[in-house]
């Protein structure tokens, strides 16, 4: 006696599972493609964040240089405006700072450690640092005090 097995998978000479393999392969490719796009978007956003942080640090460094320059140059009798000044034009020409003319607030500060009634006048300005290569900008508000003056007898800076 001879047994014969009938292959039920073939109907009219065709394999119905062939279409399923094609669909499974296309879905696998789509999943891999989605994972690839996700990895690409995460890495590009990380690069943008890192670039923005570098730009902000350069702008903050430029603003700090501007604060030092305001304190170094400031003349209480003849205050002036500091226009856009390059921090280090030879090494990196992009970071720069500016500061408008400082103005007196009219406030006086009692100075401890001096004789009673010794005051100083408060002068404020805002220093702006920016880095044009990254498009970043930082502002630092500073207050400067005049030399001590005895209260009530003399007004203004020395």
Beta strands, then each sheet from edge to edge (+ up, - down):
strand 1: 10-11
strand 2: 14-15
strand 3: 82-88
strand 4: 92-99
strand 5: 103-110
strand 6: 118-131
strand 7: 136-145
strand 8: 149-150
sheet 1: 1+ 2-
sheet 2: 3+ 4- 6+ 5-
sheet 3: 3+ 4- 6+ 7-
sheet 4: 3+ 4- 6+ 8-
end
